[in-house]
């Protein structure tokens, strides 16, 4: 007789979500306004006077005791002009400087003007990164034209 065995290994992960409807631990809540959000009534924005969106900042040791192997970041973005762009950033910082920094341009999502589109990136975390670094996730607008973001999701795999 022949036996087939099918197994599924569950990936261990922590998911942190924020839709800007209420204050949440780790989020600085800057540049959050009421308007036509992707979900709910509130979203974060960037423009010429506000180069950074609301940001998540928390020490990894406050999130998990596990060593992080991969980070996925997701948000919904909206461009208000065709030449607008911003960078969706994830960084891990020690007490003096970033030790891991990655970004994806909002242009990667191929947005239509005034339409919400999903932006996703996945990054392997080097073994050299410890459990005491500070995790930061935010939108950085480098060209000053309006870019909005909503429904941030941070997935930490260990």
C-alpha positions as CSV (number, residue, x, y, z in Angstrom):
1,X,0.0,0.0,0.0
2,X,1.0,3.6,-0.7
3,X,0.4,6.3,1.8
4,X,0.4,10.0,1.0
5,X,1.1,12.5,3.7
6,X,0.3,16.2,3.3
7,X,1.6,18.6,5.9
8,X,1.3,22.3,6.3
9,X,3.8,24.2,8.4
10,X,2.2,27.2,10.0
11,X,4.2,30.3,9.7
12,X,4.6,32.1,13.0
13,X,3.8,35.7,12.6
14,X,2.6,38.8,14.4
15,X,0.3,41.2,12.5
16,X,0.0,44.8,13.5
17,X,-2.7,46.8,11.8
18,X,-3.8,50.5,11.9
19,X,-6.6,52.2,10.1
20,X,-6.3,55.6,11.9
21,X,-9.8,55.5,13.3
22,X,-8.5,55.3,16.9
23,X,-5.1,56.0,18.5
24,X,-2.9,52.9,18.8
25,X,0.2,52.0,20.8
26,X,3.3,52.7,18.8
27,X,1.8,55.1,16.3
28,X,2.6,58.9,16.6
29,X,-0.7,59.8,14.9
30,X,0.8,62.9,13.1
31,X,-0.8,64.1,9.9
32,X,-4.0,62.2,10.3
33,X,-7.1,63.8,8.9
34,X,-10.8,63.1,8.4
35,X,-11.9,62.6,4.8
36,X,-12.4,60.1,2.0
37,X,-10.3,57.3,3.6
38,X,-9.8,53.8,2.2
39,X,-11.7,52.5,5.2
40,X,-13.5,54.4,7.9
41,X,-13.2,58.2,8.0
42,X,-9.5,58.9,8.8
43,X,-6.2,58.5,6.9
44,X,-2.7,59.9,7.1
45,X,-1.3,62.2,4.5
46,X,1.9,63.7,3.1
47,X,2.6,66.8,1.0
48,X,5.1,69.7,0.7
49,X,4.6,70.8,4.3
50,X,4.3,67.3,5.8
51,X,6.9,65.0,4.3
52,X,6.2,62.1,6.8
53,X,3.0,60.2,7.4
54,X,2.0,58.9,10.8
55,X,4.6,56.4,11.8
56,X,4.9,53.2,13.8
57,X,7.8,53.1,16.2
58,X,8.4,50.3,18.7
59,X,11.2,48.3,20.0
60,X,11.1,44.7,18.7
61,X,11.5,43.4,22.3
62,X,8.1,45.1,23.2
63,X,6.4,43.2,20.3
64,X,7.9,39.7,20.5
65,X,10.7,37.7,22.2
66,X,11.3,35.9,18.9
67,X,13.9,36.8,16.4
68,X,12.3,38.3,13.3
69,X,13.2,36.6,10.0
70,X,10.9,38.6,7.5
71,X,8.9,41.8,7.5
72,X,6.0,42.4,5.2
73,X,4.5,45.9,5.0
74,X,1.2,46.8,3.4
75,X,-0.7,50.0,3.0
76,X,-3.3,51.6,0.7
77,X,-2.1,54.7,-1.0
78,X,-3.7,57.5,-3.1
79,X,-1.9,59.9,-5.4
80,X,-3.6,63.2,-6.0
81,X,-1.4,64.1,-9.0
82,X,0.1,62.0,-11.8
83,X,3.7,62.8,-10.9
84,X,3.3,62.3,-7.2
85,X,5.3,59.7,-5.4
86,X,6.5,58.7,-1.9
87,X,8.5,55.9,-0.4
88,X,7.0,53.4,2.0
89,X,9.8,52.7,4.5
90,X,10.6,50.0,7.0
91,X,13.7,50.4,9.2
92,X,15.3,48.7,12.2
93,X,17.4,51.0,14.2
94,X,19.8,50.4,17.0
95,X,20.5,53.2,19.6
96,X,22.6,55.3,17.1
97,X,21.6,54.5,13.5
98,X,19.5,52.4,11.2
99,X,20.9,48.9,10.8
100,X,18.3,47.8,8.2
101,X,16.5,50.2,5.9
102,X,14.3,49.3,2.9
103,X,11.8,51.3,0.8
104,X,9.4,50.8,-2.0
105,X,8.1,53.7,-4.1
106,X,4.4,54.2,-4.2
107,X,4.8,54.3,-8.0
108,X,5.2,50.5,-7.8
109,X,1.5,50.2,-7.1
110,X,0.7,51.9,-10.4
111,X,-1.9,54.2,-8.9
112,X,-4.7,56.0,-10.7
113,X,-5.3,59.6,-9.7
114,X,-7.5,59.8,-6.6
115,X,-7.9,56.0,-6.4
116,X,-6.8,53.9,-3.4
117,X,-4.4,51.1,-4.4
118,X,-2.6,48.5,-2.4
119,X,1.1,48.7,-1.9
120,X,3.0,45.6,-0.6
121,X,6.6,44.8,0.1
122,X,8.3,41.8,1.7
123,X,11.9,41.9,3.1
124,X,14.1,39.2,4.6
125,X,15.7,40.4,7.8
126,X,19.4,39.6,8.0
127,X,20.6,37.3,10.8
128,X,22.7,40.1,12.2
129,X,19.6,41.9,13.3
130,X,18.9,41.3,17.0
131,X,15.8,41.5,19.1
132,X,16.4,45.0,20.6
133,X,16.3,47.1,17.5
134,X,13.5,49.7,17.0
135,X,11.0,49.0,14.2
136,X,9.8,52.0,12.2
137,X,7.3,52.0,9.4
138,X,6.1,55.2,7.6
139,X,5.5,57.0,4.3
140,X,8.2,59.5,3.3
141,X,7.2,62.0,0.6
142,X,10.3,63.1,-1.3
143,X,8.7,64.9,-4.2
144,X,6.3,67.1,-2.1
145,X,3.1,66.3,-4.2
146,X,0.2,65.0,-2.1
147,X,0.2,61.2,-1.3
148,X,-2.3,59.7,1.2
149,X,-2.1,56.4,3.0
150,X,-4.5,54.3,5.0
151,X,-4.8,50.8,6.5
152,X,-1.2,50.0,7.4
153,X,-0.3,46.4,8.1
154,X,3.0,45.2,9.4
155,X,3.6,41.4,9.4
156,X,6.5,40.1,11.4
157,X,7.6,36.5,10.7
158,X,9.7,34.6,13.1
